């Protein structure tokens, strides 16, 4: 996985939040999001880190 700065992570988080809050007819369902993230993790393109905070 490439080195990613916290600024990039914050920017991606903000973009993702804006997408979630936007009203559009082209939204992905929760199930599709889960499947997409699962596929990215399986392919090694995304690393999900679970925290308690």
PDB file of N, CA, C and O in Angstrom, chain B, residues numbered from 101:
ATOM      1  N   UNK B 101       0.849  -1.174   0.000  1.00  0.00           N
ATOM      2  CA  UNK B 101       0.000   0.000   0.000  1.00  0.00           C
ATOM      3  C   UNK B 101       0.889   1.229   0.000  1.00  0.00           C
ATOM      4  O   UNK B 101       1.868   1.284   0.745  1.00  0.00           O
ATOM      5  N   UNK B 102       0.571   2.198  -0.809  1.00  0.00           N
ATOM      6  CA  UNK B 102       1.372   3.416  -0.932  1.00  0.00           C
ATOM      7  C   UNK B 102       1.267   4.256   0.334  1.00  0.00           C
ATOM      8  O   UNK B 102       0.275   4.194   1.060  1.00  0.00           O
ATOM      9  N   UNK B 103       2.318   5.048   0.585  1.00  0.00           N
ATOM     10  CA  UNK B 103       2.293   5.963   1.721  1.00  0.00           C
ATOM     11  C   UNK B 103       1.259   7.044   1.462  1.00  0.00           C
ATOM     12  O   UNK B 103       1.232   7.659   0.396  1.00  0.00           O
ATOM     13  N   UNK B 104       0.413   7.264   2.451  1.00  0.00           N
ATOM     14  CA  UNK B 104      -0.651   8.255   2.333  1.00  0.00           C
ATOM     15  C   UNK B 104      -0.558   9.193   3.527  1.00  0.00           C
ATOM     16  O   UNK B 104      -0.403   8.749   4.665  1.00  0.00           O
ATOM     17  N   UNK B 105      -0.652  10.484   3.263  1.00  0.00           N
ATOM     18  CA  UNK B 105      -0.573  11.457   4.355  1.00  0.00           C
ATOM     19  C   UNK B 105      -1.942  11.606   5.015  1.00  0.00           C
ATOM     20  O   UNK B 105      -2.973  11.278   4.428  1.00  0.00           O
ATOM     21  N   UNK B 106      -1.927  12.104   6.236  1.00  0.00           N
ATOM     22  CA  UNK B 106      -3.175  12.344   6.957  1.00  0.00           C
ATOM     23  C   UNK B 106      -4.026  13.380   6.231  1.00  0.00           C
ATOM     24  O   UNK B 106      -5.254  13.302   6.260  1.00  0.00           O
ATOM     25  N   UNK B 107      -3.387  14.343   5.583  1.00  0.00           N
ATOM     26  CA  UNK B 107      -4.143  15.350   4.828  1.00  0.00           C
ATOM     27  C   UNK B 107      -4.939  14.697   3.702  1.00  0.00           C
ATOM     28  O   UNK B 107      -6.084  15.072   3.447  1.00  0.00           O
ATOM     29  N   UNK B 108      -4.330  13.718   3.027  1.00  0.00           N
ATOM     30  CA  UNK B 108      -5.031  13.005   1.957  1.00  0.00           C
ATOM     31  C   UNK B 108      -6.202  12.201   2.518  1.00  0.00           C
ATOM     32  O   UNK B 108      -7.279  12.155   1.923  1.00  0.00           O
ATOM     33  N   UNK B 109      -5.980  11.569   3.667  1.00  0.00           N
ATOM     34  CA  UNK B 109      -7.038  10.783   4.299  1.00  0.00           C
ATOM     35  C   UNK B 109      -8.191  11.695   4.704  1.00  0.00           C
ATOM     36  O   UNK B 109      -9.355  11.363   4.480  1.00  0.00           O
ATOM     37  N   UNK B 110      -7.874  12.834   5.296  1.00  0.00           N
ATOM     38  CA  UNK B 110      -8.918  13.783   5.695  1.00  0.00           C
ATOM     39  C   UNK B 110      -9.690  14.289   4.471  1.00  0.00           C
ATOM     40  O   UNK B 110     -10.911  14.438   4.517  1.00  0.00           O
ATOM     41  N   UNK B 111      -8.975  14.547   3.396  1.00  0.00           N
ATOM     42  CA  UNK B 111      -9.618  15.018   2.175  1.00  0.00           C
ATOM     43  C   UNK B 111     -10.559  13.956   1.607  1.00  0.00           C
ATOM     44  O   UNK B 111     -11.684  14.266   1.212  1.00  0.00           O
ATOM     45  N   UNK B 112     -10.101  12.711   1.566  1.00  0.00           N
ATOM     46  CA  UNK B 112     -10.941  11.618   1.072  1.00  0.00           C
ATOM     47  C   UNK B 112     -12.155  11.415   1.971  1.00  0.00           C
ATOM     48  O   UNK B 112     -13.256  11.151   1.486  1.00  0.00           O
ATOM     49  N   UNK B 113     -11.952  11.540   3.286  1.00  0.00           N
ATOM     50  CA  UNK B 113     -13.059  11.409   4.234  1.00  0.00           C
ATOM     51  C   UNK B 113     -14.102  12.495   3.978  1.00  0.00           C
ATOM     52  O   UNK B 113     -15.301  12.218   3.969  1.00  0.00           O
ATOM     53  N   UNK B 114     -13.648  13.721   3.773  1.00  0.00           N
ATOM     54  CA  UNK B 114     -14.567  14.829   3.504  1.00  0.00           C
ATOM     55  C   UNK B 114     -15.321  14.602   2.193  1.00  0.00           C
ATOM     56  O   UNK B 114     -16.526  14.846   2.118  1.00  0.00           O
ATOM     57  N   UNK B 115     -14.621  14.141   1.170  1.00  0.00           N
ATOM     58  CA  UNK B 115     -15.265  13.852  -0.117  1.00  0.00           C
ATOM     59  C   UNK B 115     -16.327  12.762   0.039  1.00  0.00           C
ATOM     60  O   UNK B 115     -17.427  12.869  -0.503  1.00  0.00           O
ATOM     61  N   UNK B 116     -15.979  11.715   0.786  1.00  0.00           N
ATOM     62  CA  UNK B 116     -16.903  10.604   0.997  1.00  0.00           C
ATOM     63  C   UNK B 116     -18.138  11.077   1.765  1.00  0.00           C
ATOM     64  O   UNK B 116     -19.262  10.704   1.431  1.00  0.00           O
ATOM     65  N   UNK B 117     -17.924  11.900   2.796  1.00  0.00           N
ATOM     66  CA  UNK B 117     -19.042  12.426   3.578  1.00  0.00           C
ATOM     67  C   UNK B 117     -19.957  13.283   2.710  1.00  0.00           C
ATOM     68  O   UNK B 117     -21.180  13.176   2.798  1.00  0.00           O
ATOM     69  N   UNK B 118     -19.368  14.130   1.875  1.00  0.00           N
ATOM     70  CA  UNK B 118     -20.173  14.956   0.968  1.00  0.00           C
ATOM     71  C   UNK B 118     -21.001  14.095   0.019  1.00  0.00           C
ATOM     72  O   UNK B 118     -22.159  14.405  -0.261  1.00  0.00           O
ATOM     73  N   UNK B 119     -20.404  13.023  -0.469  1.00  0.00           N
ATOM     74  CA  UNK B 119     -21.138  12.120  -1.361  1.00  0.00           C
ATOM     75  C   UNK B 119     -22.290  11.441  -0.642  1.00  0.00           C
ATOM     76  O   UNK B 119     -23.379  11.294  -1.197  1.00  0.00           O
ATOM     77  N   UNK B 120     -22.045  11.025   0.606  1.00  0.00           N
ATOM     78  CA  UNK B 120     -23.096  10.364   1.370  1.00  0.00           C
ATOM     79  C   UNK B 120     -24.268  11.300   1.640  1.00  0.00           C
ATOM     80  O   UNK B 120     -25.421  10.868   1.642  1.00  0.00           O
ATOM     81  N   UNK B 121     -23.982  12.565   1.864  1.00  0.00           N
ATOM     82  CA  UNK B 121     -25.021  13.524   2.224  1.00  0.00           C
ATOM     83  C   UNK B 121     -25.722  14.131   1.011  1.00  0.00           C
ATOM     84  O   UNK B 121     -26.765  14.769   1.155  1.00  0.00           O
ATOM     85  N   UNK B 122     -25.163  13.940  -0.169  1.00  0.00           N
ATOM     86  CA  UNK B 122     -25.752  14.541  -1.366  1.00  0.00           C
ATOM     87  C   UNK B 122     -27.014  13.790  -1.778  1.00  0.00           C
ATOM     88  O   UNK B 122     -27.143  12.583  -1.578  1.00  0.00           O
ATOM     89  N   UNK B 123     -27.924  14.538  -2.351  1.00  0.00           N
ATOM     90  CA  UNK B 123     -29.163  13.957  -2.868  1.00  0.00           C
ATOM     91  C   UNK B 123     -28.977  13.706  -4.360  1.00  0.00           C
ATOM     92  O   UNK B 123     -28.783  14.641  -5.137  1.00  0.00           O
ATOM     93  N   UNK B 124     -29.036  12.464  -4.743  1.00  0.00           N
ATOM     94  CA  UNK B 124     -28.891  12.117  -6.149  1.00  0.00           C
ATOM     95  C   UNK B 124     -29.587  10.791  -6.423  1.00  0.00           C
ATOM     96  O   UNK B 124     -29.813  10.000  -5.506  1.00  0.00           O
ATOM     97  N   UNK B 125     -29.916  10.558  -7.647  1.00  0.00           N
ATOM     98  CA  UNK B 125     -30.550   9.295  -8.019  1.00  0.00           C
ATOM     99  C   UNK B 125     -29.512   8.215  -8.307  1.00  0.00           C
ATOM    100  O   UNK B 125     -29.870   7.059  -8.531  1.00  0.00           O
ATOM    101  N   UNK B 126     -28.244   8.576  -8.302  1.00  0.00           N
ATOM    102  CA  UNK B 126     -27.183   7.626  -8.630  1.00  0.00           C
ATOM    103  C   UNK B 126     -26.429   7.150  -7.399  1.00  0.00           C
ATOM    104  O   UNK B 126     -25.243   6.835  -7.489  1.00  0.00           O
ATOM    105  N   UNK B 127     -27.092   7.092  -6.257  1.00  0.00           N
ATOM    106  CA  UNK B 127     -26.440   6.642  -5.032  1.00  0.00           C
ATOM    107  C   UNK B 127     -26.297   5.121  -5.035  1.00  0.00           C
ATOM    108  O   UNK B 127     -27.124   4.407  -5.603  1.00  0.00           O
ATOM    109  N   UNK B 128     -25.245   4.644  -4.398  1.00  0.00           N
ATOM    110  CA  UNK B 128     -25.083   3.211  -4.193  1.00  0.00           C
ATOM    111  C   UNK B 128     -25.846   2.813  -2.938  1.00  0.00           C
ATOM    112  O   UNK B 128     -25.894   3.567  -1.967  1.00  0.00           O
ATOM    113  N   UNK B 129     -26.431   1.650  -2.962  1.00  0.00           N
ATOM    114  CA  UNK B 129     -27.112   1.156  -1.772  1.00  0.00           C
ATOM    115  C   UNK B 129     -26.065   0.742  -0.740  1.00  0.00           C
ATOM    116  O   UNK B 129     -24.895   0.551  -1.069  1.00  0.00           O
ATOM    117  N   UNK B 130     -26.500   0.608   0.502  1.00  0.00           N
ATOM    118  CA  UNK B 130     -25.583   0.184   1.563  1.00  0.00           C
ATOM    119  C   UNK B 130     -24.978  -1.176   1.228  1.00  0.00           C
ATOM    120  O   UNK B 130     -23.787  -1.400   1.447  1.00  0.00           O
ATOM    121  N   UNK B 131     -25.780  -2.064   0.707  1.00  0.00           N
ATOM    122  CA  UNK B 131     -25.294  -3.403   0.341  1.00  0.00           C
ATOM    123  C   UNK B 131     -24.201  -3.314  -0.727  1.00  0.00           C
ATOM    124  O   UNK B 131     -23.189  -4.009  -0.639  1.00  0.00           O
ATOM    125  N   UNK B 132     -24.408  -2.454  -1.741  1.00  0.00           N
ATOM    126  CA  UNK B 132     -23.399  -2.284  -2.786  1.00  0.00           C
ATOM    127  C   UNK B 132     -22.105  -1.722  -2.216  1.00  0.00           C
ATOM    128  O   UNK B 132     -21.017  -2.138  -2.615  1.00  0.00           O
ATOM    129  N   UNK B 133     -22.216  -0.779  -1.285  1.00  0.00           N
ATOM    130  CA  UNK B 133     -21.020  -0.205  -0.655  1.00  0.00           C
ATOM    131  C   UNK B 133     -20.247  -1.274   0.106  1.00  0.00           C
ATOM    132  O   UNK B 133     -19.022  -1.347   0.019  1.00  0.00           O
ATOM    133  N   UNK B 134     -20.974  -2.102   0.851  1.00  0.00           N
ATOM    134  CA  UNK B 134     -20.332  -3.173   1.615  1.00  0.00           C
ATOM    135  C   UNK B 134     -19.632  -4.144   0.669  1.00  0.00           C
ATOM    136  O   UNK B 134     -18.499  -4.549   0.926  1.00  0.00           O
ATOM    137  N   UNK B 135     -20.293  -4.516  -0.416  1.00  0.00           N
ATOM    138  CA  UNK B 135     -19.692  -5.429  -1.389  1.00  0.00           C
ATOM    139  C   UNK B 135     -18.465  -4.809  -2.049  1.00  0.00           C
ATOM    140  O   UNK B 135     -17.450  -5.480  -2.236  1.00  0.00           O
ATOM    141  N   UNK B 136     -18.558  -3.537  -2.398  1.00  0.00           N
ATOM    142  CA  UNK B 136     -17.442  -2.844  -3.033  1.00  0.00           C
ATOM    143  C   UNK B 136     -16.238  -2.773  -2.106  1.00  0.00           C
ATOM    144  O   UNK B 136     -15.115  -3.058  -2.522  1.00  0.00           O
ATOM    145  N   UNK B 137     -16.461  -2.399  -0.869  1.00  0.00           N
ATOM    146  CA  UNK B 137     -15.358  -2.311   0.087  1.00  0.00           C
ATOM    147  C   UNK B 137     -14.780  -3.695   0.344  1.00  0.00           C
ATOM    148  O   UNK B 137     -13.562  -3.850   0.438  1.00  0.00           O
ATOM    149  N   UNK B 138     -15.639  -4.702   0.459  1.00  0.00           N
ATOM    150  CA  UNK B 138     -15.157  -6.072   0.646  1.00  0.00           C
ATOM    151  C   UNK B 138     -14.281  -6.527  -0.510  1.00  0.00           C
ATOM    152  O   UNK B 138     -13.257  -7.173  -0.290  1.00  0.00           O
ATOM    153  N   UNK B 139     -14.666  -6.202  -1.726  1.00  0.00           N
ATOM    154  CA  UNK B 139     -13.872  -6.565  -2.903  1.00  0.00           C
ATOM    155  C   UNK B 139     -12.525  -5.843  -2.896  1.00  0.00           C
ATOM    156  O   UNK B 139     -11.494  -6.450  -3.184  1.00  0.00           O
ATOM    157  N   UNK B 140     -12.530  -4.554  -2.570  1.00  0.00           N
ATOM    158  CA  UNK B 140     -11.277  -3.792  -2.520  1.00  0.00           C
ATOM    159  C   UNK B 140     -10.334  -4.355  -1.460  1.00  0.00           C
ATOM    160  O   UNK B 140      -9.125  -4.424  -1.681  1.00  0.00           O
ATOM    161  N   UNK B 141     -10.875  -4.755  -0.316  1.00  0.00           N
ATOM    162  CA  UNK B 141     -10.053  -5.356   0.739  1.00  0.00           C
ATOM    163  C   UNK B 141      -9.491  -6.688   0.253  1.00  0.00           C
ATOM    164  O   UNK B 141      -8.304  -6.965   0.424  1.00  0.00           O
ATOM    165  N   UNK B 142     -10.339  -7.506  -0.349  1.00  0.00           N
ATOM    166  CA  UNK B 142      -9.919  -8.820  -0.846  1.00  0.00           C
ATOM    167  C   UNK B 142      -8.806  -8.704  -1.882  1.00  0.00           C
ATOM    168  O   UNK B 142      -7.875  -9.510  -1.890  1.00  0.00           O
ATOM    169  N   UNK B 143      -8.900  -7.702  -2.754  1.00  0.00           N
ATOM    170  CA  UNK B 143      -7.901  -7.491  -3.800  1.00  0.00           C
ATOM    171  C   UNK B 143      -6.644  -6.786  -3.283  1.00  0.00           C
ATOM    172  O   UNK B 143      -5.682  -6.603  -4.030  1.00  0.00           O
ATOM    173  N   UNK B 144      -6.651  -6.395  -2.016  1.00  0.00           N
ATOM    174  CA  UNK B 144      -5.485  -5.733  -1.438  1.00  0.00           C
ATOM    175  C   UNK B 144      -5.359  -4.269  -1.824  1.00  0.00           C
ATOM    176  O   UNK B 144      -4.294  -3.673  -1.663  1.00  0.00           O
ATOM    177  N   UNK B 145      -6.436  -3.685  -2.332  1.00  0.00           N
ATOM    178  CA  UNK B 145      -6.407  -2.286  -2.752  1.00  0.00           C
ATOM    179  C   UNK B 145      -6.851  -1.345  -1.642  1.00  0.00           C
ATOM    180  O   UNK B 145      -6.728  -0.126  -1.765  1.00  0.00           O
ATOM    181  N   UNK B 146      -7.374  -1.919  -0.548  1.00  0.00           N
ATOM    182  CA  UNK B 146      -7.857  -1.111   0.567  1.00  0.00           C
ATOM    183  C   UNK B 146      -7.576  -1.862   1.853  1.00  0.00           C
ATOM    184  O   UNK B 146      -7.789  -3.072   1.935  1.00  0.00           O
ATOM    185  N   UNK B 147      -7.100  -1.147   2.852  1.00  0.00           N
ATOM    186  CA  UNK B 147      -6.856  -1.735   4.157  1.00  0.00           C
ATOM    187  C   UNK B 147      -7.782  -1.052   5.148  1.00  0.00           C
ATOM    188  O   UNK B 147      -7.677   0.156   5.364  1.00  0.00           O
ATOM    189  N   UNK B 148      -8.692  -1.813   5.756  1.00  0.00           N
ATOM    190  CA  UNK B 148      -9.649  -1.253   6.707  1.00  0.00           C
ATOM    191  C   UNK B 148      -9.096  -1.453   8.110  1.00  0.00           C
ATOM    192  O   UNK B 148      -8.729  -2.563   8.497  1.00  0.00           O
ATOM    193  N   UNK B 149      -9.044  -0.369   8.858  1.00  0.00           N
ATOM    194  CA  UNK B 149      -8.537  -0.414  10.229  1.00  0.00           C
ATOM    195  C   UNK B 149      -9.695  -0.120  11.167  1.00  0.00           C
ATOM    196  O   UNK B 149     -10.331   0.928  11.059  1.00  0.00           O
ATOM    197  N   UNK B 150      -9.969  -1.028  12.078  1.00  0.00           N
ATOM    198  CA  UNK B 150     -11.053  -0.860  13.034  1.00  0.00           C
ATOM    199  C   UNK B 150     -10.499  -0.252  14.316  1.00  0.00           C
ATOM    200  O   UNK B 150      -9.468  -0.693  14.824  1.00  0.00           O
ATOM    201  N   UNK B 151     -11.184   0.761  14.834  1.00  0.00           N
ATOM    202  CA  UNK B 151     -10.784   1.392  16.096  1.00  0.00           C
ATOM    203  C   UNK B 151     -11.998   1.501  17.003  1.00  0.00           C
ATOM    204  O   UNK B 151     -13.129   1.261  16.580  1.00  0.00           O
ATOM    205  N   UNK B 152     -11.753   1.862  18.244  1.00  0.00           N
ATOM    206  CA  UNK B 152     -12.844   2.022  19.203  1.00  0.00           C
ATOM    207  C   UNK B 152     -13.124   3.473  19.518  1.00  0.00           C
ATOM    208  O   UNK B 152     -13.941   3.761  20.393  1.00  0.00           O
ATOM    209  N   UNK B 153     -12.465   4.406  18.827  1.00  0.00           N
ATOM    210  CA  UNK B 153     -12.706   5.824  19.103  1.00  0.00           C
ATOM    211  C   UNK B 153     -13.395   6.525  17.979  1.00  0.00           C
ATOM    212  O   UNK B 153     -13.662   7.724  18.070  1.00  0.00           O
TER     213      UNK B 153
END
